[in-house]
Amino acid sequence: MALSTKDLGAETSSGAGIPKTVAPGNHELKVNGIRLEEFKFIDGAYHLILDMETKPIDGFEGFLIDREDESKGRYAGQIGRVKASQYAFADGETKSGIKIERDNSIMIFLKNFSTALGISDWFLEQDNKHETIEDFVTYFNENAPYQDKYLHCCLAGKEYENKSGYIAYDCYFAKAQNRKYGYSPKADSVQTYNEAKHLRRLENKPVAAFGNDDDDLSIPLKTSSDFNLD
């Protein structure tokens, strides 16, 4: 029988061919976990990592939730590690002379993020209950007040070559600009992804995922202006 160019039928799965991981762009995401990750280029510095997932995709087969226990099933959406900021949180001074404190910067981000998620009361209830930032983030992760709460996000990122030789993405929330933000409960408060502005292409050589030696320190935005709920 000759090949037809008309009677091709329809795809049986709307999720067929979709990558299992999140790439830079605009997404609606929830948090599955949150943790601190050491940044090796600055002593004592951390990246705050959020394990995030899109809304369920019809016909999509995501990664296994637990590689050691397939009975736990698969993720219903694309997943990815997202850094709170492009740059590491650290004690020190930026190139422009602004002094910053690592723990305070992380707490400002978490306060803003909690407000966006609608869990400000939970955040405020933690006042003076945790001795260290490590303790606080661990409890945040274990208590998981963020569970199944979605935010509209604009993810910026940079390309790197992974261990398999493929291009992958180091993602982080786009920096707020002109009252448009990297995350918000309202879609119209979030930046529209612009590849020219939000994606750093790989330049003929692989770079280390989650940070390299051109990272500066993360400067927290004021809590009153990180995003607008009005």
C-alpha positions, 0 to 999 in steps of 0.5 A: 500500500502506498504511503498516504500524506492525508490519512495519518490519524491522530496522536494517541497521547498529547504528552508524547515526545515531551521532555521529562525535565523543565527548561527555561520558560514560563511555567505553572509549577509546584514545589516538591522539595526544598534544600540548601546546596553548598556552592564550592567557589565561595566558602560557606555559600549556599544555593537554595534549591527547589525541586519543582514540577509542572501541572499533570500532562495528559499522556505523559510518562514522567520520571520515576518518583523513586528509582528503588521503588517503582510502586511509587509511580511516576511524576505526572508532570515535568520536573526540574531543580530551580535555584532561588537566585542565579547567584549564591547566597553568602556573607560578603560584599558585592562588586558594587560595595553592598554588604549582605548576610547569607542567612538574612538573604535566604530568609528574605527569599523564603518570606517572599516565596511564602507570601506568594504561596499564601503560607505567610502565617506558617512562616511567621509562626516559625519566629525564633523556633530554629537556631540555624538556616540549615535547621529552618530549611530542613524543617520547611522541607519536612513540614512542606506547607507548600505542598500542591500549591502552584505558582506562575513562574518565569525560569531563566537559565544557562545551558551546560553539557551533562555527563551524557553529552547532551545540553541541559539547563541550570534554571533559576527564577528570573530577576524582577524587573519593571514590576514583573517577577520571577514567580507570582500567584498571578500570571500577569505579574510574572515576566514573559520569558525572553530567550535573548534576555533569560537564557545564557547559551553554552559557548563552545565548552561545557560549564559546571551545573549549578554554578561556576566561578563567575557567580557573584553574591545574591542580593535579596530584594526588599520584602515589600517589593519582591512581587505584588499581590494587588 
